[in-house]
Amino acid sequence: MANIPLRRGMWIRHENHVYVVVDFNERHTGKQRPTVHVSLADVRDGRPVDRTLDDLLPITEVEHAYRPMQFLYASGDDMVFMDSETFEEYTLSRPQLGGREAFLSEGSEYRVTFLEGKPMRVEMDDIVVLKVANTAPPGHSVGSAANITKEATLENGLEIRVPLFIKTGDAIKVDTRDKSYAGKDHGS
């Protein structure tokens, strides 16, 4: 991909909205020139938006800042954070967390992105390690079925599908983007 003025994580302004670039890829269709498809997320509510690069031109990058914040508690649809330097409290709504609120841990520190003095997004690792609070006993697959899974409840209350060999008390890796099992943690 030659000379594309975008990068993942870049913040841009388009039609009076601020978006973060999630992904982009170049698609070739026959004899036409390649089209660059861009996946964006609205920084205010996490809403996904797809555009072509031509729709976004000219690109206007938006300045933003990161601050370390401690997650204090949830209150309904609001998540309350405290600035680790000034001790000022800020509230973010569930939509601003993009569905990742289940992975917040009280007392833990996160990077919060600010735009024009207001908190917009919480930066979170794509993979987190959580303990399995409850699941059926380990099972054995019969025959050639390869992807047999079972329900597991994690320490944060989230329910996901895990392989049959996972047992209560195991530490597993979970992808925060889609809330899926990403492997067993071997104490790295």
Secondary structure, 3 states (H helix, E strand, C coil): CCCCCCCCCCEEEECCEEEEEEEEEEECCCCCCCEEEEEEEECCCCCEEEEEHHHHCCCEECCCEEEEEEEEEEECCEEEEEECCCCCEEEEEHHHHCCCHHHCCCCCEEEEEEECCEEEEEECCCEEEEEEEEECCCCCCCCCCCCCEEEEEECCCCEEEEECCCCCCCEEEEECCCCEEEEECCCC
